[in-house]
Amino acid sequence: MANEDYPLLLFPPSVSVKERDLRHGGTGKRVLLPSAGRQGERLNPRFDAVRTAIEAKRVTVAGNAPTQEPEFVLVLETVGSHDDFYKAVGRLQADWLFEAEEQFVQDDDFRLEEEWVDGQAPSLKGRAYLVGTSQRALDQILSFWHRYQDDPSGKFDFGLAPLKHVFEHLHDVRRWDVQDRIDSDMREYWQDEVQSGQSVSRFEIEAWYYDAEEKNASVTNELAQFVNDAGGRVLQSALIPEIAYHGILVELPVTKVQEILDGQLPSITLSDRVMFFRPRTQSIATTTNDFSSSTAFDDSRASERDPIVALLDGLPLANHAALQNRLIIDDPDGWESSYAVKDRVHGTAMASLILHGDLNAPSGASVHRLYVRPIMRPMFKIPAVDDRSKLLATCFCSTSSIAPSGGCMSRRREASHRPPRSG
């Protein structure tokens, strides 16, 4: 019986976060979706373009390797998130590769039911799902797409309902192409390489990672051949299942790099095996001795709680007043014995910033310890692709063994490789 002293409150039915994001595009307001007929008008030409492209590739591949079926990466961009979609992909003859956040501008097809304030239309949040696709897998997807067009209210086969939900929220469908593989940062890096006057440019190719070991080996061999055909060479490769990483360090003549910048694209840039081209990362740590230990720190909040943050930087001073009893330093390479105190300024400053915040506006220290893995030394270049990637994988897995809530990170579903594309 309700208490007469208080009003009776009626609450709407509970909605999970996943359902809210799917229905509302991450805005908290309902999104109006296009009809199945309108989806067909918009996207049938896009599907036709994908089919035409893979058919053209099939003809090319058949001339060189008659028994090989062409593969490519299909990008499905949706409004809202659809967390069970990867399970549906597993029931198709396709490979789940990757997902990333997206932002879409509202339009006549996808828009909020409620009007926005002050004439400002908020973006709609969404996802880009990347799927490794063959001709047979594409035929499967198109078969279900046509079934959705013919009977929008019909049910899909067991386990494939998320595919129908994706079709209902599908904003665009396309192939992963050169513009995705070579972003503005990579172009700028190559332009700097050409202007430097050196004869070769060193960079990384990040290939798509597959669960099948033999398929990854085939990808490595295929890309190595493309690099050789372009007059370059492969220096190193790395395959790290723990973080779904497949990287290849290569060199190309700068003359070939200039051709790429001019739009003359060799096979290596057109390969559907390539996820990204990345600059060859090198870092030199330089420090100034401007971090003072004169500040008084209250150690009453120092805690034995597990770390929830990891610092990958230079080696800090573990006995500094700001850091005493607050660090877990993982130094498997034994750098500490040869790491001079004067060179630990940057690592100490970064550790203090994480644990204490801005010392000019103190807000109290963290109650968690900080995991520290030194990866930089003064005048020391970050290792090549193989060593650096394994180092990062080791760091992620080390944190999971120290903090039970952590875990060896799989980039397939839990991390993005790059900023999202705008719709």
N, C-alpha and C positions, 0 to 999 in steps of 0.2 A: 504494500500500500504506500502511495506517495506521501511524503511529508508535506502537510499543508502550509508549512512555513516557507517552503521553497518552490519556485516554479518547476514544472515538469519540462525537462529538456529532451528534445527528440533529435537523435543523431542519424545521419545518413548511413547506409550500409558501408561497411569497411571496404576499402580498395587497397590492394597491395601496391607497393611502389612500382613493380614491374607492369601491372595493369595500368596504373596511372600514366607512366611514361609512354606506354604504347598508345593509349587513347588520346593523350593530350600533348604529345610532342614535347614533353618535358617542361611545359609552361604552367601546368596546373589548371588549364582551361581546355575544354573540349575542342578538338580539331575537326572541322568539316572535311570529309573525304570525297573525292570524285566517285561517280558511279562506275560500275564495271565497264559499261559502254564507253564512257569518257576515258577510262584507263586504256581501253583498246585503241581509241583514236590517237591518244598521246604516244603510246608505247609500242604499238605494232610496228611502226616504221623503225623504231630503235632495235627491236628484236630482229627485224628483217636485215638491218645493217650488220648486226652481229653474225647472223647466219651466213650472209654473203661473205663476210670477212673470213670466217672459218672455212667456208667452202673453197675460197681462193687459196687459203693456206694449205688445205688438203691436197689441192692439185699440185702445188709447189712441192710439198713433202713427198707426194707419190712419185714425182720424177726422180727424187734423190734416194728415197727409202720407201719402196712400195708397201712394205708390211707395217710401217709405223703410222700410228694415228695421231694427227695433229692435236695439240693441246694449247689452251690459252687461259687467261685469267678473266673471269666475268665479274663485273662490279655491279652490285645491286644496291642502290641508294634508297633508303626508306625514311619516311617521317615516323618518329618514335623508334623505340628499341624493341627487338623481338628475340628475347634471350634463348628461346628454344629452337631457333632457326637452324643452328648448327647440328642439332639432332636430326632434323629433316634432311639436311645435306648428306648426313651419314647414310641415309637410306637410298640416295641416288648414286649413280656412278661418277661421283665428283669428289674433290678434295677440299675440305675446309682449310682455308689458309689464314684468314686475318679479318679483323673488323676494326673500324675506327669511328670516332665521333664525326658528325656532320652538322652543319647549320644551313637552314633553308630560309629564303625570303618568302613571306606569305604571298600567295597569288590567288587567282580565281579557282584553282583546283584544290589547294591546301591552305586553309585559313582558319583562324580562330572563330568559334561561334559568337563570342562576345567581342564587342568593339574595344579597341585599345584606348588607353588614356593619352590625352594631349596629342593625338594624331600620330603617335609613335608606334609602329607595328613591330612587336617583338619577333625575333627569329624563332623558327621552329627547330627544335633539336631532333636529330635523327642519327642514323648509323649507315656506314658503308660496309657491306659484306662482300668479301673477296673470296671467290670460289674457283678452284682449279677445274677446268671444264674441257671435256673432249666432245667430239661430234655426238656420240651416244648420250652423254650427260646433257648436252644442250637440247637434244631431241626430247629427252625426258622432261626437262623444265618447260619446253614449249608445249608439250602435250598437256601438262597440268595448267599452263597458262591459258590454252584454248578451252580446257574444261571449265576453268573459272569464268571465261568470257561467255561460254554457252549457258552456264547455270551458276550464277553468282551465289545462290543460296545452297548449292549442293555441297555435300561433305566430301573431303578428300580421304584417301586411304589412311589406315592406321599409321600414326607417326608423322604424317605429312600435313597435318592441319596448319603448322607454323608457316608452311610454304604459301598457303592461301592467304594468311594474314599479311605476309610480306607483299603479295600481289595487291592487296587492298590498299596498302600504304606505300606502294612503290612510286618513288619520285622520278627515278631515271634508271636506265640499264645501259651499260656500255662495256667496252673492253678496257683493260688496263693498258695504257699506251705510253709513248715516249714522253709526253708531258708529265706523266706521273713518275716515271723513272728518273728523269733529269729535271730537278727543280731549280729555282732561281739561285739558291746557294751553290749548287753544283756548277751552274753556268758561270757564276762569278769566280768560283775557285779555278775553273778551267781558263777563264780569261786572264786571271793573275798568272797562271802557269805559263801561258803563251807569252805574256809580256815580260816574264822573268828572263827570257833568253836561254833557258835550259833546253836540252834536246828531247827529254822525255818527261812525261807527267805520270806521277804515281797516285793511284786512287783505289778505292774499294768498290767491288761489286757485291751487293747483297742479293743473293739469290733466294727464291722461294724455298722454304724448308718443307720437306715431305716426311711422313712417318716411315716410308719404305727406304731402307738404307741403299738398296740398289738403284732406286730412282734418284737419290741425291748424288750418288757416284756418277750416274749418267749425265746429270745436269752439270757437274763439275767438268766432265770431259767435253761436253758440248760447248760450254762457255770458253774453255781453254782453247778449243779449236777456233772459235770466233775471234778471240784475242790474237791468236797467231795469224789468222787471215788478215787482221788489221795492222800487222807489223809489230805487234806488242809481245809481251811475255807475261806469264803468270809467275809471281814471286812466292806466293804462299796461299794456303786455303785453310779454312777452319769450319768444322761441323760440330756444333754443340747442342745435342738434343735437349739438355736441361732448360735452355732458353729458346729453343726452336730457331737456332741461328745457323745460317749458311753464308759465310763470307769468303771472298777471294780478293787478295791483294794483287794488283796488276800494274803494268807500265804500258803506256802507249806513246808513240812519237808525238811531239807537240804539233807536228804537221797534220797528223790524223785528228788530233783534238780540235785544231782550227777548222778542219773540214766539218766536224760534227757541229761546231758553233755556227758554221755557215749553212747548215741544213743538209749537208751530204752525209746521210746516216748509214754507217756500216751495219752489218748483221748483228753485232754485239748490242747495239742500241735498240734494235727492233726485236730482240729475242724475248719471247714470252716467259723465259726462265728467270729474267732479271726483275727483281723487285725495285731496288734503288741503286743508283750510282751515288757514292758518298765521297766527300773529300778525304784525303789521307790525313787523319788527325795527328798533329804533333803539338806538344805543349812544353814550354820551358818555364819553370817556376823561378821567379825572381821576387825577392822580398826586401822590405825595408824594416829596420829594427824600430818600429813605432808602436809596438804593443806593450803597454806598461803593466807592471805587476803591482803598482802602488795602490790599486783599488782594493778596498776591504771586502771580502766575500764571506757571507754567512754560510757555514758548512752544515747548519742544522738540518737543511733539507736534502743533503746528500742521501741517496737512496740505493738500495739493492734491487730495485725494480728492474725488470728486463728492459733492454733498449727497444725503442720503437722507431728510431732514426739511425741511419748509418751515414758516416762521413767518409767519403773517398777523396783524399786530399794529401797534403804533406803531413809529416809526422809532428804531432803537437808535443808540448812539454807536459808530461803526465803529472808532474809534481807542482805545476803552476798553481797559485792560490785559487784560481777560478776553476781548476779542473781536478783537484785532488779528490780521489775516491769517486769520481764520476765517469771514468772512461773504461771501456773494454777495448784494449788495443790488440788487434790481430796483425802480427808482424811475422808471417811465416818465412819471409826472405831474410830476416835478421838485419834489417836496415838500421835499427836503432844504434847498434854498436859503432856505426860509422857516420851517423847523422849528426852534424854539428849543432850545438845549441842555437847558434846565431841564425841557422837556416830553418828553425822551427817556428818562426814568427807567424807565417800564414796559417799553418795548421792549427796553432794555438788560438789565433784570432777567430778562425772559423768554428772551432769547437766551443769557444766561449760564447760566440754569437748564438749558436744553437741552444746551448744550455741556459744562458742568462738573458738573451735578447740584447737590446740596446742599453749599454751601461750608462748612457746619459739620461735614460728614462727607465730606471729599474722597475721590473714587475715581478721579481721573484724567480728563483731558479727552477729548472725542470726537476720533477721528482723521479725521472727515469735516467738511467745511465745512457751513455752514448757509445755506440759501436764505431770504432775507428779502424779503417783499413788503409794504410799508407800506399798510395799508388804513384806519388811524384817525389822526385828528389831534385835539388838545385842543379840546373843545367843538364837535366836528364830528360830525354825524349820518351813520351809514352810509347810502349812497345808496339810492334807490328800487329796486324789484324789478328793473327792466331793467338799470340800471347795476351793481347789486351782483352779480347773477347773471353778467353778462358779465365782471365783475372776477374772480370766483372761477374761471370757466372759463378766463380768460386765465392766472391763476396756475397752474392745473393743467397747462395746455399749456406754460407757460414752464418749469416744472420738468422736463417731459419733454425739452425741447430742451437743458437743462443736464445732466441726469442720464440717460444712455442707458437705464437700467433703468426709468425712469418711463414715463408715457404719458398721453395725454389720456383722462381717466377717463370711462367710460360707466357710468352708474348702473344700466343695465338689469340687468347681471349681476354687477357687482363692488362694489356698495355698497348699503347699506340706508338707507331713508329714516327709519325710526323703530324704536324698540325692538320686539322680537318679542312677539307675543301668547302668553299661556300657553294650553296645551291644556286 
